């Protein structure tokens, strides 16, 4: 009887030890999984941080170039102003000399006239005065030519200075637009088929990235002066971060042959925007972002600091907050 009780107690103890061992194994397994997940999260955050640093560095470099351009323009304008002031002072000196010589010429004409009226002509004095008169007239003609040349030079300097001032204003506006324009991304929808009315969205998975149409709802706003961005041309691009290339925008128009562009161009009229970005090639990467640039000329784009949004991260669609 006593041996049976001991056997039962031993069995219970062994069962408890076994259960605890299983529990401990599961706990260790869960702990290991949790640690691996945390390591993955840390790695992902580190990658995101590195990516953000690269973006910030790129945008900072872009704005530094704009600001350096403004500094260079300021120096050139200052040099032109100095040169223009010197030309104006020279013109003033020439005008003053012309006035002095003109008065002297008039005086000699009067002296010659007075000599001719005298009963006893002093021909030598008249000849000397005539020679001086011709010399004065020649000097005045030379100075008048020089004055006109100086005025032309001053006009050219003034025109260059005006152009540089316009460039400076333009560069300042570009910097302001790039740094301060607010881009509010509202919603991003990915679809495999071009049907705007359909509510069916394409599900993005790590192994199935088959969307062809990206619908982007967003708005632009400049808090300092909204007029700065009105009627300006912008370009929106979808960028493959993994392969570091733009997904070309495919313009589908029945009247024309299919065009492939570096992005979707739009003119901002003050209203919220809904753009469709068509690209039918297979998506093989895990990370994509939207980039909005101000168009400053053919193939000259300035990225908006707030116009970059990664909408696919590690194969998953990310909606704006």
Buried (B, 14 or more C-beta within 10 A) or exposed (E): EEEEEEEEEEEEEEEEEEEEEEEEEEEEEEEEEEEEEEEEEEEEEEEEEEBEEEBEEEBEEBBEEBBEBBEBBBEBBEEBBEBBEEBBEBBEEBBEBBEEBBEBBEEBBEBBEEBEEEEEEEEEEBEEBEEBBEEBBEBBEEBBEBBEEBBEBBEEBBEBBEEBBEBBEBBBBBBBBBBBBBBEBEEBBBBBEEEEEEEEBBEBEEEEBEBBBBBBBBBBEBEEEEEBBEEBEBBBBBBBBEEEEBBBBBBEEEEEEEEEEBBBBBEBEEEEBEBBBBBBEEBEBBBBBBBBBBBBEEEEBBBBBBBBBBBBBEBEBBEBE
